[in-house]
Amino acid sequence: MKIITLTDIHGHLEAIEHVGQILVSADLILLSGDLTHFGKEKEVRKVIDTIKNYNQQILTVPGNCDHPQVESYLHQYQISLHGRGIILNGLGIIGLGGSLPCPGHTPNEFTEQQLALLLEHGRSGLQDWDGPLILIAHQPPINTLNDRVAENLHVGSKSVRTFIELHQPLICFTGHIHEGVGIDILGQTRIVNPGPLRNGGYTFAEIEETVTTLEIREF
């Protein structure tokens, strides 16, 4: 399966247009949150419709900058993975939207305990699935390359890290921390944040039973 992941779009439709022709050949487009910049239904509809011009196969989680109406829209059209787990083409996919509380209040925040419950709810949706697994989480795990906002300051989630350590998904696609661009490893899990889409980065992955390709690319 060829997967392209975009994160932190923040309503920049022109950035989607720039990457548009790249999206066409993917089997699945994953969106790692912050589709809008404090937007609601009207704003997220524009983002999703723009992506659908190039590829209809979309799954997503909301970010902390997406109002609750965003999740309602995504759920209504059956493309939300927030707190859900599905099996698609032999791959288990679990999603987690929102973030921990931020220094300035944002509309979609959760406690560590709430994040842990959402993750377990997603895992329970897969029942006894023991095949390959991936996680798409707007909030990165703590103490990785992807949650560092300063040299010695990590702002990731303990709950996300614990979930990864326990279940060892092949990949954790993440975002949220604009500075946390790169690929890190936690046990057998590769964690990847391509950075905000407007900066030109996206993730390209090929997954069969294992990860054959995982790269941050630029358009």
Secondary structure as GFF3:
##gff-version 3
##sequence-region A 1 219
A	DSSP	beta_strand	2	6	.	.	.	ID=ss1
A	DSSP	alpha_helix	13	23	.	.	.	ID=ss2
A	DSSP	beta_strand	28	31	.	.	.	ID=ss3
A	DSSP	alpha_helix	41	52	.	.	.	ID=ss4
A	DSSP	beta_strand	58	60	.	.	.	ID=ss5
A	DSSP	alpha_helix	68	76	.	.	.	ID=ss6
A	DSSP	beta_strand	85	88	.	.	.	ID=ss7
A	DSSP	beta_strand	91	96	.	.	.	ID=ss8
A	DSSP	alpha_helix	112	124	.	.	.	ID=ss9
A	DSSP	beta_strand	133	137	.	.	.	ID=ss10
A	DSSP	three_ten_helix	145	147	.	.	.	ID=ss11
A	DSSP	beta_strand	148	150	.	.	.	ID=ss12
A	DSSP	beta_strand	153	154	.	.	.	ID=ss13
A	DSSP	alpha_helix	158	167	.	.	.	ID=ss14
A	DSSP	beta_strand	171	174	.	.	.	ID=ss15
A	DSSP	beta_strand	182	186	.	.	.	ID=ss16
A	DSSP	beta_strand	189	193	.	.	.	ID=ss17
A	DSSP	three_ten_helix	197	199	.	.	.	ID=ss18
A	DSSP	beta_strand	201	207	.	.	.	ID=ss19
A	DSSP	beta_strand	211	218	.	.	.	ID=ss20
###
